Amino acid sequence: MKHYSAKKLALAGMFCALAVVGSVFSFPVFGSKCAPVQHMVNILCAVLLGPYYGVGVAFVASLLRNLLGLGSLMAFPGSMFGALLCGLVFHKTKKLLPTLVGEVFGTSILGGLCAYPVAILLMGKSAGDIAFYAYIVPFLVSTAGGAVIAGVLLAALSRAGALRAMQASLS
């Protein structure tokens, strides 16, 4: 059995809560609710917790957002692919800019393409007719906003030396 750190689990829970509460600050673009806070959380999870915690946080936050009526089914592909890709990129490179690009690409392209079968299977054919074309752009808008917020926050933490200390305390 793997060793799970209590600090990491507590931080993952706080990130879930932040993503759910942050989804109140969403805005509609075409057929999607864009929630940039979720994408900021994905990047923070990638840098502080790793890719697997990031996917777990994205899944739980998406589930809670749907149960509370704060999100749509598109929250699942829209957050989980970005969380996985940016987490893997940070794990391999340890650099912020490629991590931000990984989140944007994973969410907008991979998540947008995977939204198509989700729309057909779970939301009906009429939603599926537009999903292939209509979800890449809204996902791009949402994830770009979240990546900018996370980039500014992480750059400030890095300049202050706090980011390395946070990472060291979670290792």
Secondary structure as UniProt FT lines:
FT   HELIX           6..22
FT   HELIX           23..25
FT   STRAND          27..29
FT   TURN            30..31
FT   STRAND          32..34
FT   HELIX           36..48
FT   HELIX           51..67
FT   TURN            68..69
FT   TURN            73..74
FT   HELIX           75..93
FT   HELIX           96..105
FT   HELIX           106..111
FT   HELIX           112..123
FT   HELIX           125..134
FT   HELIX           136..160
FT   HELIX           162..170
//
